[in-house]
Amino acid sequence: MTIREAAVKCAEIKENIKKVIVGKDDEITLVLSALMANGHILLEDVPGTGKTMLAKALAKSFDCEYGRIQFTPDLLPSDLTGINFFNPRENDFIFRKGSLFANIVLADEINRATPRTQSGLLESMEERQVTVDGETMPLMPPYFVIATQNPIETQGTYPLPEAQLDRFLMRLKLGYPEKSESVNILKRFVTDNPLDALGSVCSGAELIEMQELIKTVRVHDELLEYIMEIAEATRRHERIALGVSSRGAMALMRVSQALAAINSREFVTPDEIKYLAPRVFAHRLILRGGSHGGASGVIEETLNEIKAPVENFN
């Protein structure tokens, strides 16, 4: 598969998702970029804005095993990872797989579960494996977690710890649709749910091939330095208590490669980095006073202060 062929396949996936999701072209592209970059994504907004519908439409576009976890206060880590139970008939312990054993996992309303249960996702997201009773079991690729959360002001939510947030490549907000888009949504759902008729347009093998292919997208040394200048600026900023780590910088590099490939280009440009930086970095920052709010604005200020490279990166 070539970069151009991968771009065509990504366009097919986007058009398939748009049969269900209206007016969120940029958000669909960003979610797909995170998937191509082999990262995970967090969708945050008020209930009813289409977060779960977008996740389901994405999952149905791929011929992969799909798992959905509804996070609640009484959910246990073993519900995610699985459990060894004693089978009297076999006179032995048998492992029952948890919900994480899928290719595309929807963690719905992730911040309604306790921090203990949220931590059950950490190993699977970072190392693509789970450990139960001392035995480590790999999760088969592709493996992608798309989580939704309600704003922390919503009743019955627990804030995600920094270590958990750092495992998500990007955090996105969908927002309310425009009036014309809302009317279009209502028309689509008058008689049927378009999600029910949605079919897959990409196999798991093709997805893995594209995830490997995007690593070949060229990133000029000056752009690598540019990424690190942005990251280091967050560590020195007077309003930021905790800046971007090396993991965050690497995430920005990889998703920039993915977005370039989706745009049918074999090299990254400064525009991709500037566009993605607030979405990749903001949720990793802690502002002085312990707040995450307003972090996107701080990143935008930082981008305006740092001169972007202007060389020909072809």
Rosetta silent file (secondary structure, phi, psi, omega in degrees, C-alpha in Angstrom):
SEQUENCE: MTIREAAVKCAEIKENIKKVIVGKDDEITLVLSALMANGHILLEDVPGTGKTMLAKALAKSFDCEYGRIQFTPDLLPSDLTGINFFNPRENDFIFRKGSLFANIVLADEINRATPRTQSGLLESMEERQVTVDGETMPLMPPYFVIATQNPIETQGTYPLPEAQLDRFLMRLKLGYPEKSESVNILKRFVTDNPLDALGSVCSGAELIEMQELIKTVRVHDELLEYIMEIAEATRRHERIALGVSSRGAMALMRVSQALAAINSREFVTPDEIKYLAPRVFAHRLILRGGSHGGASGVIEETLNEIKAPVENFN
SCORE:     score description
SCORE:     0.000 S_00000001
   1 L     0.000  136.582  177.699    0.000    0.000    0.000 S_00000001
   2 L   -99.202  170.228  177.414    1.243    3.498   -0.878 S_00000001
   3 H   -60.188  -41.286  179.604    0.539    6.801    0.869 S_00000001
   4 H   -63.626  -41.780  178.644   -1.871    7.742   -1.916 S_00000001
   5 H   -65.590  -38.327  177.310   -3.735    4.440   -1.574 S_00000001
   6 H   -64.240  -39.177  178.685   -3.916    4.912    2.191 S_00000001
   7 H   -63.761  -39.916  177.565   -5.349    8.407    1.676 S_00000001
   8 H   -63.522  -43.144  179.225   -8.033    6.999   -0.635 S_00000001
   9 H   -64.188  -40.748  178.057   -8.928    4.338    1.948 S_00000001
  10 H   -64.147  -36.984  177.258   -9.120    6.969    4.698 S_00000001
  11 H   -63.607  -39.382  176.660  -11.438    9.056    2.509 S_00000001
  12 H   -62.228  -42.453 -179.943  -13.717    6.002    2.145 S_00000001
  13 H   -64.083  -43.368  179.880  -13.779    5.551    5.918 S_00000001
  14 H   -62.241  -44.008  179.422  -14.612    9.225    6.466 S_00000001
  15 H   -64.335  -34.252  178.363  -17.449    9.127    3.948 S_00000001
  16 H   -66.021  -44.348  179.320  -18.804    6.015    5.627 S_00000001
  17 H   -65.082  -35.361 -178.227  -18.827    7.696    9.046 S_00000001
  18 L   -70.234   -9.601  171.726  -20.470   10.794    7.563 S_00000001
  19 L   -67.327  -20.712 -179.545  -23.493    8.669    6.658 S_00000001
  20 L  -111.964  -44.897 -174.838  -24.282    8.851   10.373 S_00000001
  21 L   -94.494  129.166 -176.451  -22.404   11.896   11.723 S_00000001
  22 L  -109.227  131.908  169.051  -23.373   15.324   10.355 S_00000001
  23 L    73.269   20.011 -179.218  -21.204   18.449   10.268 S_00000001
  24 L  -125.820   46.205 -176.705  -18.164   17.103   12.095 S_00000001
  25 H   -59.557  -46.075 -178.307  -15.704   16.640    9.217 S_00000001
  26 H   -63.684  -42.680 -179.329  -12.702   18.012   11.116 S_00000001
  27 H   -64.829  -39.069  177.529  -13.440   15.918   14.186 S_00000001
  28 H   -62.429  -43.352  178.875  -13.798   12.756   12.073 S_00000001
  29 H   -61.711  -40.917 -179.001  -10.429   13.476   10.440 S_00000001
  30 H   -67.532  -42.149  177.765   -8.796   13.990   13.838 S_00000001
  31 H   -62.625  -42.547  178.743  -10.219   10.766   15.270 S_00000001
  32 H   -65.653  -35.861  177.151   -9.038    8.890   12.196 S_00000001
  33 H   -62.803  -42.433  178.283   -5.594   10.506   12.532 S_00000001
  34 H   -63.437  -40.023  178.355   -5.321    9.240   16.105 S_00000001
  35 H   -65.223  -43.903  178.875   -6.294    5.758   14.980 S_00000001
  36 H   -64.101  -31.036 -179.960   -3.746    5.800   12.151 S_00000001
  37 L   -82.323    3.868  178.935   -1.117    6.987   14.644 S_00000001
  38 L    62.410   35.052  177.057   -1.906    3.957   16.819 S_00000001
  39 L  -110.668 -170.497  179.458   -3.017    6.229   19.647 S_00000001
  40 L  -124.886  160.056 -173.747   -6.203    6.598   21.669 S_00000001
  41 E  -132.428  145.789  178.564   -8.733    9.411   21.763 S_00000001
  42 E  -119.266  121.436  177.821  -10.869   11.086   24.400 S_00000001
  43 E  -103.101  121.419 -177.071  -14.115   12.800   23.395 S_00000001
  44 E  -123.014  125.656  173.771  -15.355   15.284   25.975 S_00000001
  45 L  -175.465  175.594  179.717  -18.633   17.178   25.876 S_00000001
  46 L   -68.534  157.114  179.721  -22.069   17.400   27.401 S_00000001
  47 L   -59.183  144.092  173.752  -24.427   14.422   26.915 S_00000001
  48 L    91.353    9.594 -178.247  -26.259   14.187   23.596 S_00000001
  49 L   -98.042    5.308  173.526  -23.671   15.776   21.287 S_00000001
  50 L    98.646   14.246 -178.118  -22.898   12.567   19.367 S_00000001
  51 H   -62.158  -52.051 -178.395  -19.785   11.288   21.159 S_00000001
  52 H   -67.393  -37.161  179.528  -20.974    7.694   21.456 S_00000001
  53 H   -63.540  -40.697  177.447  -22.537    7.748   17.984 S_00000001
  54 H   -63.012  -43.311  179.370  -19.225    8.842   16.449 S_00000001
  55 H   -62.352  -42.533 -179.994  -17.391    6.059   18.282 S_00000001
  56 H   -67.089  -40.783  179.259  -19.904    3.453   17.109 S_00000001
  57 H   -64.357  -38.581  176.286  -19.804    4.694   13.501 S_00000001
  58 H   -62.839  -47.179 -177.652  -16.013    4.494   13.538 S_00000001
  59 H   -61.984  -40.722 -177.923  -16.068    0.958   14.939 S_00000001
  60 H   -72.514  -15.197  178.902  -18.603   -0.255   12.375 S_00000001
  61 L   -78.123  -10.978 -179.116  -16.454    1.122    9.546 S_00000001
  62 E  -117.634  141.752  177.408  -13.782   -1.472   10.323 S_00000001
  63 E   -84.554   68.626 -176.638  -14.046   -5.227   10.074 S_00000001
  64 L  -134.097  163.738  176.822  -12.668   -5.648   13.596 S_00000001
  65 L   -73.774  131.979 -174.723  -13.883   -6.945   16.926 S_00000001
  66 E  -117.083  135.564  176.664  -15.706   -4.199   18.792 S_00000001
  67 E  -130.656  140.602  179.877  -16.243   -3.917   22.536 S_00000001
  68 E  -123.339  132.145  178.620  -18.268   -1.380   24.510 S_00000001
  69 E  -121.678  120.243  174.389  -17.889   -0.679   28.215 S_00000001
  70 E   -90.667  109.899 -176.826  -20.429    1.477   30.037 S_00000001
  71 L   -78.235  129.069  179.317  -18.493    2.979   32.921 S_00000001
  72 L  -136.988  163.184 -178.654  -20.450    3.224   36.174 S_00000001
  73 L   -59.465  -26.358 -177.299  -19.429    3.761   39.822 S_00000001
  74 L   -95.855    5.893  177.363  -19.789    0.032   40.584 S_00000001
  75 L   -69.119  137.947 -178.018  -17.672   -1.156   37.627 S_00000001
  76 L  -107.574  154.396  175.855  -14.639   -3.184   38.767 S_00000001
  77 H   -55.943  -34.794  179.888  -11.168   -3.476   37.171 S_00000001
  78 H   -66.712  -23.800  175.014  -11.815   -7.204   36.676 S_00000001
  79 H   -66.178  -26.839  179.208  -14.810   -6.311   34.484 S_00000001
  80 H   -85.595  -49.916 -171.612  -12.296   -4.738   32.110 S_00000001
  81 H   -85.544  -29.331 -174.738   -9.398   -7.170   32.272 S_00000001
  82 E   111.044  175.172 -174.743  -11.199  -10.453   32.941 S_00000001
  83 E  -150.903  146.704  171.581  -11.148  -12.923   35.810 S_00000001
  84 E   -89.430  121.696  179.025  -10.085  -16.457   36.639 S_00000001
  85 E  -122.934  151.904 -177.080  -13.060  -18.413   37.970 S_00000001
  86 E   -85.479  124.770  178.054  -13.258  -21.964   39.249 S_00000001
  87 E  -102.199  108.125 -177.703  -15.159  -24.380   37.029 S_00000001
  88 L   -60.910  -33.122 -178.866  -16.316  -27.375   39.131 S_00000001
  89 L   -64.618  -41.631  179.209  -16.958  -29.465   36.035 S_00000001
  90 L   -87.765  -12.580 -176.746  -13.369  -29.060   34.851 S_00000001
  91 L    55.249   41.637 -178.256  -12.031  -28.920   38.417 S_00000001
  92 E  -157.363  164.419  176.103   -9.799  -26.067   37.336 S_00000001
  93 E   -84.200  137.788  179.975   -9.646  -22.297   37.001 S_00000001
  94 E  -123.998  138.098 -179.875  -10.737  -20.869   33.649 S_00000001
  95 E   -87.582  127.002  174.921  -10.024  -17.375   32.420 S_00000001
  96 E  -106.114  117.545 -175.866  -13.004  -15.327   31.293 S_00000001
  97 E   -64.818  144.615  174.972  -11.924  -12.432   29.095 S_00000001
  98 L   -89.806 -174.930 -173.746  -12.950   -8.912   30.014 S_00000001
  99 L   -71.158  -15.377 -179.333  -14.231   -6.168   27.771 S_00000001
 100 L   -73.973  -13.505 -178.521  -10.737   -4.957   26.862 S_00000001
 101 L   -82.724   73.950  176.828  -10.181   -8.006   24.671 S_00000001
 102 L  -151.966  172.562  178.779  -11.339   -6.358   21.439 S_00000001
 103 L   -87.704  -43.466  176.952   -9.755   -4.357   18.630 S_00000001
 104 E  -119.694  117.285 -174.680  -11.790   -1.176   19.000 S_00000001
 105 E  -113.287  122.925  174.033  -12.958   -0.464   22.543 S_00000001
 106 E   -95.486  112.904  175.278  -15.535    2.195   23.381 S_00000001
 107 E   -97.899   93.576 -170.666  -15.100    3.324   26.984 S_00000001
 108 E   -85.371  129.270 -178.785  -18.375    5.200   27.401 S_00000001
 109 L    53.368   54.551 -173.173  -18.593    7.894   30.097 S_00000001
 110 H   -58.506  -29.960 -176.665  -15.190    6.870   31.412 S_00000001
 111 H   -88.086   15.768  170.549  -15.203    9.447   34.189 S_00000001
 112 H   -93.993   -8.648  176.471  -18.282    7.947   35.864 S_00000001
 113 L   -92.577  162.230 -179.751  -16.166    5.066   37.183 S_00000001
 114 L   -71.938  157.597  177.666  -13.906    5.282   40.211 S_00000001
 115 H   -55.328  -32.775  179.149  -10.184    6.053   39.769 S_00000001
 116 H   -61.526  -43.410  179.534   -9.396    2.438   40.709 S_00000001
 117 H   -72.338  -38.706  177.373  -11.397    1.156   37.739 S_00000001
 118 H   -57.729  -36.446 -178.630  -10.059    3.844   35.420 S_00000001
 119 H   -66.427  -18.483  177.644   -6.553    2.649   36.243 S_00000001
 120 H   -64.855  -16.214  179.450   -7.462   -0.759   34.812 S_00000001
 121 H   -85.557  -19.699 -169.606   -7.116    0.819   31.367 S_00000001
 122 H   -57.434  -51.879 -176.733   -3.563    2.080   31.820 S_00000001
 123 H   -63.615  -40.929 -178.136   -1.657   -1.104   30.992 S_00000001
 124 H   -66.137  -38.193 -176.908   -3.870   -1.953   28.025 S_00000001
 125 H   -73.925  -37.746 -175.787   -3.571    1.518   26.482 S_00000001
 126 H   -86.432  -43.839 -171.871    0.183    1.883   26.908 S_00000001
 127 H  -111.328   -0.208  179.703    1.492   -1.663   26.500 S_00000001
 128 L    54.788   47.178  178.227   -1.365   -3.387   24.650 S_00000001
 129 E  -158.042  161.670  173.515   -1.581   -6.102   27.294 S_00000001
 130 E  -130.537  151.982  178.965   -3.398   -6.955   30.519 S_00000001
 131 E  -122.358  123.003  179.939   -2.149   -8.737   33.613 S_00000001
 132 E  -127.971  123.392  179.682   -4.473  -10.927   35.666 S_00000001
 133 L    52.587   40.078  176.546   -3.263  -12.882   38.715 S_00000001
 134 L    82.997   -4.631  179.374    0.343  -12.360   37.654 S_00000001
 135 E  -102.481  127.017 -179.144   -0.176  -13.649   34.102 S_00000001
 136 E   -97.115  129.818 -178.996    0.342  -11.185   31.258 S_00000001
 137 E  -124.218  127.746 -179.122   -1.771  -11.591   28.129 S_00000001
 138 E   -74.483  151.174  173.436   -1.246   -9.567   24.938 S_00000001
 139 L   -99.665  129.584 -173.104   -4.080   -7.729   23.212 S_00000001
 140 L   -71.842  134.920  177.086   -4.216   -8.454   19.503 S_00000001
 141 L   -73.421  155.742   -5.599   -3.610   -5.548   17.096 S_00000001
 142 L   -72.800  153.581  178.823   -5.107   -3.304   16.021 S_00000001
 143 L  -134.513  120.394 -173.340   -6.017   -1.957   19.457 S_00000001
 144 E  -141.624  126.278  176.576   -7.739    1.390   19.815 S_00000001
 145 E  -106.577  123.490  173.352   -9.557    2.935   22.777 S_00000001
 146 E  -118.146  111.656 -173.938  -12.034    5.706   22.068 S_00000001
 147 E  -108.540  148.112  173.476  -13.380    7.062   25.332 S_00000001
 148 E  -117.184  148.097  174.314  -16.130    9.556   26.037 S_00000001
 149 E  -145.760  149.994  174.956  -16.465   11.679   29.131 S_00000001
 150 L   -88.532  154.176  177.705  -18.847   14.289   30.434 S_00000001
 151 L   -53.881  146.821 -173.154  -17.501   17.621   31.703 S_00000001
 152 L   -64.519  -16.139  178.036  -16.214   17.317   35.258 S_00000001
 153 L   -75.410  -13.900 -178.061  -18.927   19.714   36.441 S_00000001
 154 L   -68.910  142.412 -177.148  -21.531   17.052   35.555 S_00000001
 155 L   -63.653  137.508  174.540  -23.028   15.261   38.546 S_00000001
 156 L    82.114   25.718  179.930  -21.544   11.856   39.372 S_00000001
 157 L  -114.089  152.910  175.073  -18.182   12.216   37.610 S_00000001
 158 L  -117.263  129.637  179.327  -14.622   11.584   38.765 S_00000001
 159 L   -64.036  139.506  177.512  -11.774   13.603   37.206 S_00000001
 160 L   -71.710  134.709  177.432   -9.321   11.512   35.217 S_00000001
 161 L   -68.001  160.272 -176.906   -5.848   11.436   36.815 S_00000001
 162 H   -58.726  -38.831 -179.751   -2.931   12.927   34.891 S_00000001
 163 H   -62.670  -34.821  178.692   -1.417    9.511   34.166 S_00000001
 164 H   -73.139  -43.588  179.497   -4.675    8.422   32.519 S_00000001
 165 H   -60.613  -36.641 -176.699   -5.040   11.608   30.478 S_00000001
 166 L   -66.817  -19.856  178.889   -1.472   11.253   29.238 S_00000001
 167 L   -78.460  -15.517  178.067   -2.349    7.906   27.631 S_00000001
 168 L   -88.591  127.907 -179.230   -4.803    9.616   25.293 S_00000001
 169 L   -64.976  -41.610 -179.900   -3.168   10.982   22.167 S_00000001
 170 E  -140.703  153.748  168.751   -5.822   13.684   21.761 S_00000001
 171 E  -121.688  128.090 -176.406   -8.801   15.131   23.571 S_00000001
 172 E  -123.819  150.511  172.109  -11.561   16.583   21.393 S_00000001
 173 L  -114.642  133.445 -178.272  -14.781   18.465   22.001 S_00000001
 174 L   -86.904  -43.882 -179.800  -17.628   17.977   19.510 S_00000001
 175 L    76.715  167.027  178.260  -19.896   20.853   20.473 S_00000001
 176 L   -75.450  144.536  176.901  -23.483   21.424   19.404 S_00000001
 177 L   -74.974  162.058  172.979  -24.252   21.289   15.667 S_00000001
 178 L   -66.996  164.911 -177.485  -25.538   24.264   13.704 S_00000001
 179 H   -59.718  -45.142 -179.256  -29.311   24.571   13.234 S_00000001
 180 H   -63.150  -36.785  178.054  -29.181   23.376    9.600 S_00000001
 181 H   -68.349  -38.171  178.527  -27.039   20.405   10.657 S_00000001
 182 H   -63.580  -39.966  177.314  -29.469   19.587   13.454 S_00000001
 183 H   -63.096  -41.701  178.307  -32.358   19.551   10.967 S_00000001
 184 H   -62.067  -39.284  177.625  -30.345   17.200    8.739 S_00000001
 185 H   -61.924  -46.325 -179.957  -29.755   14.926   11.732 S_00000001
 186 H   -60.555  -40.526  179.638  -33.473   14.797   12.494 S_00000001
 187 H   -61.727  -39.559 -178.512  -34.258   13.935    8.874 S_00000001
 188 H   -66.564  -27.883 -174.258  -31.823   11.017    8.935 S_00000001
 189 L  -105.243   12.979 -178.396  -33.436    9.571   12.051 S_00000001
 190 L   -61.035  -49.471 -174.825  -37.110   10.065   11.139 S_00000001
 191 L  -110.423  -32.426 -175.574  -37.749    6.442   10.180 S_00000001
 192 L  -141.031  165.957  172.214  -34.516    4.528   10.832 S_00000001
 193 L   -96.686  111.806 -177.138  -31.184    4.689   12.581 S_00000001
 194 L   -59.780  -19.513  179.088  -28.544    5.009    9.819 S_00000001
 195 L   -65.478  -31.565 -178.041  -26.036    3.332   12.139 S_00000001
 196 L   -64.424  -32.331 -177.591  -27.914    0.041   11.775 S_00000001
 197 L   -93.558    0.183 -176.793  -27.246   -0.091    8.020 S_00000001
 198 L   -73.224  130.715  178.693  -23.609    0.995    8.259 S_00000001
 199 L  -112.450  169.260 -179.874  -21.131   -1.576    6.936 S_00000001
 200 L   -81.350  147.388  178.719  -17.371   -1.936    7.181 S_00000001
 201 L  -125.550    2.991 -177.838  -15.104   -0.464    4.498 S_00000001
 202 E  -149.348  135.741  179.123  -11.694   -1.426    5.908 S_00000001
 203 E   -86.999  164.824  176.831  -10.277   -4.664    7.278 S_00000001
 204 H   -63.485  -37.491  179.090   -8.147   -5.043   10.364 S_00000001
 205 H   -64.546  -40.134  178.048   -5.173   -6.083    8.225 S_00000001
 206 H   -65.372  -38.671  179.106   -5.487   -2.935    6.105 S_00000001
 207 H   -63.381  -44.856  178.729   -5.644   -0.809    9.249 S_00000001
 208 H   -62.467  -40.409  178.972   -2.465   -2.367   10.638 S_00000001
 209 H   -62.728  -40.774  179.061   -0.739   -1.844    7.279 S_00000001
 210 H   -68.907  -36.655  177.698   -1.713    1.836    7.276 S_00000001
 211 H   -62.598  -35.598  176.547   -0.532    2.272   10.866 S_00000001
 212 H   -75.896  -35.131 -177.002    2.880    0.975    9.832 S_00000001
 213 H   -64.805  -37.640 -175.637    2.864    2.986    6.607 S_00000001
 214 H   -66.345  -18.609  177.435    2.446    6.365    8.288 S_00000001
 215 H   -68.360  -17.294  179.648    5.768    5.842   10.066 S_00000001
 216 H   -85.332   -8.480  177.714    7.440    6.284    6.655 S_00000001
 217 L   -65.662  128.828 -173.036    6.091    9.843    6.311 S_00000001
 218 E   -73.809  136.463  174.125    9.123   12.129    6.448 S_00000001
 219 L  -123.034  109.463 -177.533    9.586   14.532    9.367 S_00000001
 220 L   -61.715  148.308 -179.972   12.382   17.041    8.724 S_00000001
 221 H   -56.007  -36.088  179.492   14.902   17.578   11.536 S_00000001
 222 H   -65.721  -30.873  177.782   13.841   21.226   11.778 S_00000001
 223 H   -74.537  -34.522  174.587   10.278   20.096   12.436 S_00000001
 224 H   -62.816  -41.619  177.008   11.446   17.731   15.166 S_00000001
 225 H   -65.112  -37.212  178.917   13.236   20.680   16.772 S_00000001
 226 H   -63.003  -43.291  177.983   10.073   22.764   16.330 S_00000001
 227 H   -59.843  -45.665 -178.190    7.999   20.148   18.184 S_00000001
 228 H   -70.232  -30.909  175.839   10.479   20.091   21.049 S_00000001
 229 H   -62.956  -41.523  178.529   10.626   23.901   21.208 S_00000001
 230 H   -64.760  -46.056 -179.003    6.859   23.947   21.737 S_00000001
 231 H   -61.578  -45.473 -178.360    7.049   21.192   24.361 S_00000001
 232 H   -68.066  -31.230  177.991    9.906   22.862   26.248 S_00000001
 233 H   -63.561  -33.658  178.466    8.129   26.220   26.144 S_00000001
 234 H   -68.769  -27.561 -179.286    5.243   24.670   28.095 S_00000001
 235 H   -76.291  -22.046 -178.308    7.690   23.564   30.788 S_00000001
 236 H  -101.190   -8.964 -173.036    8.962   27.128   31.236 S_00000001
 237 L   -65.930  136.234 -175.459    5.629   28.961   30.948 S_00000001
 238 L   -67.048  -22.540 -178.979    4.743   30.994   34.017 S_00000001
 239 L   -92.799   -5.689 -174.599    1.098   29.862   33.943 S_00000001
 240 E  -108.262  126.091  177.422    1.884   26.149   33.597 S_00000001
 241 E   -87.469  -36.008  178.999    2.729   23.966   36.601 S_00000001
 242 E  -130.535  116.798 -177.165    3.193   20.734   34.618 S_00000001
 243 L   -90.926 -168.596 -175.681    4.353   20.911   30.988 S_00000001
 244 L   -80.629  135.213  179.730    4.416   18.450   28.102 S_00000001
 245 L   -87.606  177.405  176.124    6.475   15.275   28.511 S_00000001
 246 H   -63.428  -33.356  177.373    8.505   13.402   25.905 S_00000001
 247 H   -61.671  -40.426  178.724    5.523   11.099   25.410 S_00000001
 248 H   -65.680  -40.548  178.009    3.427   14.101   24.446 S_00000001
 249 H   -63.776  -40.926  178.780    6.044   15.341   21.967 S_00000001
 250 H   -65.457  -36.807  178.125    6.248   11.892   20.402 S_00000001
 251 H   -63.202  -41.157  178.644    2.459   11.785   20.131 S_00000001
 252 H   -64.694  -40.708  177.909    2.446   15.099   18.238 S_00000001
 253 H   -60.928  -47.977 -174.652    5.105   13.821   15.836 S_00000001
 254 H   -67.918  -41.708 -178.582    3.256   10.580   15.113 S_00000001
 255 H   -72.770  -25.328  173.966   -0.190   12.100   14.614 S_00000001
 256 H   -66.253  -39.637  175.166    1.348   14.760   12.344 S_00000001
 257 H   -61.702  -42.590 -178.770    2.648   11.917   10.183 S_00000001
 258 H   -64.445  -44.347 -179.172   -0.820   10.369   10.161 S_00000001
 259 H   -65.978  -37.647  176.603   -2.572   13.602    9.178 S_00000001
 260 H   -61.616  -42.212  179.209   -0.047   14.194    6.390 S_00000001
 261 H   -65.102  -41.167  178.016   -0.744   10.699    5.045 S_00000001
 262 H   -61.584  -32.999  176.844   -4.504   11.268    5.223 S_00000001
 263 L   -84.282   11.354  176.159   -3.882   14.425    3.182 S_00000001
 264 L    62.707   39.732  177.487   -2.015   12.228    0.650 S_00000001
 265 L  -123.426  143.889 -177.197    1.384   13.736    1.442 S_00000001
 266 L   -94.797    9.469  179.669    4.629   11.892    2.136 S_00000001
 267 E  -146.817  152.591  179.935    6.066   14.600    4.394 S_00000001
 268 L   -88.436  145.477  175.839    4.946   16.637    7.402 S_00000001
 269 L  -117.355  162.618  176.505    4.606   20.424    7.231 S_00000001
 270 H   -58.804  -28.201 -178.947    4.576   23.031   10.056 S_00000001
 271 H   -61.406  -40.909  177.874    0.857   23.550    9.406 S_00000001
 272 H   -61.772  -43.256 -177.694    0.046   20.029   10.635 S_00000001
 273 H   -64.898  -45.333 -179.192    2.055   20.569   13.798 S_00000001
 274 H   -65.342  -36.838 -179.409    0.461   23.960   14.549 S_00000001
 275 H   -69.559  -38.918 -173.343   -3.033   22.572   13.898 S_00000001
 276 H   -88.040  -25.459 -172.787   -2.577   19.497   16.071 S_00000001
 277 H   -52.849  -48.246  179.848   -0.510   20.905   18.949 S_00000001
 278 H   -62.733  -33.140 -177.618   -3.429   22.317   21.011 S_00000001
 279 H   -77.440  -26.529 -179.469   -5.379   19.077   20.593 S_00000001
 280 H   -91.722  -32.822 -172.034   -2.437   16.859   21.559 S_00000001
 281 H   -96.033  -33.335 -167.373   -0.903   19.004   24.301 S_00000001
 282 H   -56.724  -44.359 -175.788   -3.733   20.830   26.107 S_00000001
 283 H   -74.245   -9.664  178.390   -5.056   17.907   28.162 S_00000001
 284 H   -89.910   -9.554 -176.943   -1.510   17.042   29.281 S_00000001
 285 L   -91.903  148.064  169.071   -0.952   20.425   30.919 S_00000001
 286 E  -121.865  118.656  178.918   -1.757   21.445   34.459 S_00000001
 287 E   -78.615  158.204  178.819   -2.057   25.186   34.939 S_00000001
 288 L   -60.793  132.556 -171.630   -1.004   26.795   38.171 S_00000001
 289 L   103.600   -4.105  175.387   -3.829   26.318   40.624 S_00000001
 290 L    83.308   16.311 -176.299   -4.347   22.715   39.481 S_00000001
 291 E  -102.253  147.878  170.711   -6.652   23.474   36.564 S_00000001
 292 L   -96.245  -17.448 -176.200   -6.703   22.059   33.017 S_00000001
 293 L   -64.911  138.586  179.863   -9.108   24.755   31.804 S_00000001
 294 L    84.965    2.602 -177.937   -7.676   27.358   29.455 S_00000001
 295 H   -66.007  -35.192  179.899   -4.723   25.170   28.458 S_00000001
 296 H   -61.262  -39.267  178.428   -5.605   25.374   24.756 S_00000001
 297 H   -64.909  -36.681  178.067   -5.304   29.146   24.885 S_00000001
 298 H   -66.096  -39.692  178.001   -1.874   28.897   26.492 S_00000001
 299 H   -64.192  -41.651  178.604   -0.733   26.547   23.723 S_00000001
 300 H   -61.297  -41.442  177.178   -2.028   28.974   21.093 S_00000001
 301 H   -61.840  -42.216  179.910   -0.057   31.790   22.739 S_00000001
 302 H   -63.296  -41.246  179.307    3.056   29.627   22.758 S_00000001
 303 H   -63.642  -35.992  179.385    2.641   28.795   19.064 S_00000001
 304 H   -70.440  -25.074 -177.998    2.385   32.495   18.235 S_00000001
 305 H   -86.621  -22.610 -177.695    5.617   33.214   20.087 S_00000001
 306 L   -98.499  127.412 -179.550    7.689   30.451   18.448 S_00000001
 307 L   -74.964  125.663  179.835    8.738   30.980   14.854 S_00000001
 308 L   -79.110  146.384  176.640    7.777   28.055   12.647 S_00000001
 309 L   -61.435  148.998 -177.453   10.340   26.669   10.136 S_00000001
 310 L  -126.001   16.943  179.659    9.809   27.882    6.574 S_00000001
 311 L   -72.922  168.807  172.467   12.029   25.517    4.608 S_00000001
 312 L   -83.056  111.629 -173.091   10.846   23.298    1.749 S_00000001
 313 L   -95.596    9.717 -179.729   10.107   20.006    3.522 S_00000001
 314 L   -66.607    0.000    0.000    9.304   17.975    0.422 S_00000001
